Amino acid sequence: MKNVTIKELEDLATKIRINSIEAIRKVGAGHIGGSLSIVELLAVLYGKQMVYDPENPQWEKRDRLVLSKGHAGPAWYSALSAVGFFPEAWLWTLNEGETKLPSHPDRRKTPGVDATTGSLGQGTSLAAGIATGLKLQKSESYVYLIVGDGELNEGQCWEAFQYIAHFKLNHCIVIIDENKKQLDGTTQEILNPFDLTEKMRAFGFSVQKAKGNDLIAIDQAIEACKKIEDQAVCIVLDSVKGQGVKFFEEMAANHSVKFDNDAVQEATDQALEELRKGRA
């Protein structure tokens, strides 16, 4: 764990948010809502909590992150770039031919990516398997599993959670990004998830809660999880789709956004200007 200030984490979050927006806009369209809702989480993970070495991405003592909601890849790439896994210039090749940054993460292409994801639900089982392997090796490394609330429509998630809880894989920190929206509408409209905190507790997890835009609360929730022994752990992140940019937060259909008209471009320019001023 790194010794950093809140200001440093705020600056990292701003950089991740700006670069995520710029990368998606350059390609013309992309999953901006779900990318922005995990920006603060990624800032805490890569700015403070995770153990890794950008010079040696396959270092055996590293922590692993599994982004099961793989459509948020642009935010992950922006975080990896910000901490030195690859040059920032790579971000502007997002989803282009021969890119090292496909729209959804691919462990064969991108330094710092340990799990190929995008087919929703499957990352949960991948994380469970990685955590099992590390436990058998008596490793002290953590696995951070980020899963979307809409993704929890997939039954595979609950099978994996049951496995993680049964085998008490407390070094696999499950983080649910509860941004309350999915592709076709709100999660309550599409398939009501009910109370995710109580559901995870019923599955045998010790559950922490944090606001998705609160760096301190996220950090404290992770710290609390690391103190739990002999029980699976989970954080339910109360986030907003499009988080940190009012225009994207208020957009009705913000799962995937097209930058194909002047209104969207102008609003994005204004948002980026405000974000950059906030860093000054």
N, C-alpha and C positions, 0 to 999 in steps of 0.2 A: 504494500500500500504506500502511495506517495504522499509526501507532506506538501500540500498545495493550499492556496487561499481560495476563498469563495470567488473573489474577483477573477482569478485564473480560470476557474471552472466556468464562470459566466462568459468569459472571453472565448473559451473553447466551444461552448454551446453556440455562441453567436457565429463563430467561424463555421461550425458544422451546418448550422441553419442556412447561412448565406450560400455556402458552396453546394448544399443539397438543392436549393432553389435554382441556382445558376446552372447546375449540371442538367437538371430535368428540363429547364427552359431551353437549353441549347439543343437538346434532342427533339424538342417540340411537344412532348407530352410525357406524362409519367405519374407515378404513385406519390404525389406530393403530400396528401393528407396523412397517411400512415407513416411516411418518412419523418415528417415534422413532429409527430406525437411522441417520438422516442429520442428526440435530440438531447434533452437534459439527461435522460438515462445514459445515453452513450457518453456524454461529457463526464459524468461521474465514474462510469466504468473505465474509460480509457484515460481520464485525467487523474484518477485517484485509486480506484479499487483493484483494477486488474493487474496481474503480473504478466509481462510480455517483454519481448526484445525485438524491436523493428529490424535490427541488424541480423537477427536469426529467427525468422518467423516460425520455424519448426522446433525451436528450443523445447526440450522435453519437459521442463519445469514450468512452462507457460500455463496460464489459465486459458480456457476455451470459451468462445462465444458461439452459440448456435442461434441464428436469426431465423426462427421457424417461419415468421411472417416475412418471407423472402422478398416480397414486393417493396419492402422498405430498404432495399439494398443501397440506394443513393445516399441515405443518411449514414449507413455503415461505412461506405466507401469514403465519405467525407471525413468521418472520424479517423479511419485508418490513415488517410493522407495527412491529416492534421498532426498525428503523432509520429509520422515518419516512416510508415511502411512502404510508401511509394510517392513519387512526385505529384504535386497538385495538378500538374498538366494532364495527368491521366484522367482526371474527373471530366474533362471536356471531351473525352472519347466515349462517354457512357453509351452503351448499347449500339455502338457503331461496329461495322465489320472489322474483324481482327482485334477488337478491343480486349483489354484485360479486365474490363469492368462490364460484364453483361447486366441486363436489366435485373436479373435475380442472381444471387451469389453462387459462384462455382469455385470450389476449393482447388480445382486444377488450374485456375487462371489467375487468381488474385492473392498476393501475399497478405497473410493475416486472416484469411478465411479458412476455417477448419471444417466447414460443413456446407455441402451443396443443398440449397433449399429453394422453395418456390411452390412446390406442390403442397398445399396447405395441410397441416397436421403431421407431416412426416418428420419435421425437425424435432418434434417432441420425442419420438422414438430414437432418433439419432443421438440426441442429448442423453437419453437414458442409457444407451449403449456405451457412449463415450465415458459417462460417469461410472458405469460398472467396470469398464476396463481400468480406469484410474484407481478405483477402489481396490481392485484385485492386485494392482501394482503397488498398493500402499502409498500412492502419490498424495501430496498435499495440495495439488492443483484444484481449482474450482472450475465448474462448468456453469456458465450463465445461459439460460434458455429464455429467449424473448418470444412470446407467443401472443397473437392478436386475439381480442375477444370475439370477433367474427369468426376467426379460425376455429374457435372452440365448437363450432357447428360440426366439426369433424370428429367422429367417434374415436378415431385413433388417438386423439389428444388424451381422452379420458382413460384409455387403456394404458398409455404411457404414464400418466399421473398415478394410476393405481400401482403400477410397477415401481415407480420411484418411491412412493410412500411405503409399499410393502418391504422393499429392501433398504429403507431408511437412508437413501442417498442424499444426505444432508449437505454434501458438497456440490450438489446440482441445484442451483438457485433458480427456481421457476419464476419468471417475471411476466405477468399478464398485463399487456397494454390495453387497458379498458378505455378506449376512446369512443365507444358507444355507437360507432357507425361502421358499416361495411359496404360492399359494392353497391347494393340495390336499395339501401335505406338504413334506418337505425337498427341496432341489434335487437331491440325489443320488438320492432315490427317484423323482422325477418324470422327470428327464432329466439324467443326470450331466454336470455341466459340466467335470469333470476339473480339471486345474490351470490356472486362469485366467491366472496370471502367465506360465506357459510358452506358453499359447495366444496371448496378446497379443504376446509376444516373437516367436513364430513368424509373426505377422502383420506384424511390422516395427516394433513399438513399443518405446520405452524405457520400462520399467515400474518404478514405485516401489510400495512396500507400506507400509501404516500401519494401526494399530489404529483402529477406528471411533470409540472413545471417548477417544482420546488427542489432545488439541488441539495439543500441541507437535509430535507426529509427523505429523499432517495438514498443519500449516503447513510443516514441513520438506519433506514430500513435494511440496507445491505449489511451494515454492522450487526444489527440485531439478528439477522439470519445466520451470520457466521458464529454467533455465540450458542446457537442451538445444536445440541448433540443428540444423536439417537432418534431423530425425527426429520422427515422431509420438510423443506421450507419453501415458502412462496411469498412473493410481493404482488399485491394487486395495485396497479398504477392507475390512478384516477386522472386520465389525460383527456386531451381534446384533439380531435382530428384536425390537422392543419395548425397545430399549436404554435403560438408565438407570432403569428401573422394574422391579424384580424380579418383581412380579406379572405384568406383561405379557410379560416375557422368558420366564417359565416356563409361560405359557399355551400349550397344545398348538396350538390353532387361533387364532393371533393375527394373521392377515393382515387380517381385518376383525372388529372386536369390537362386539357389541351391549351397550348399557348398559341391560339390560332385567330385571335382578334385583338383589336386595339385596346379594348377595355381591360382585358386580362393583362396585356403587356404593360399598360400604364399603371395599373394597380400593383403589379409586381415591381416595377421600377420604383414606385413610391415606397413599397414595403422594404426593399433592399436599401434604399437611401436612409430610411429610419433605423434599420438594423445597424448600418454602418455608423451612423451618428451615435448610436447607443454605445458603440465600442470606443468612441473617441474620448 
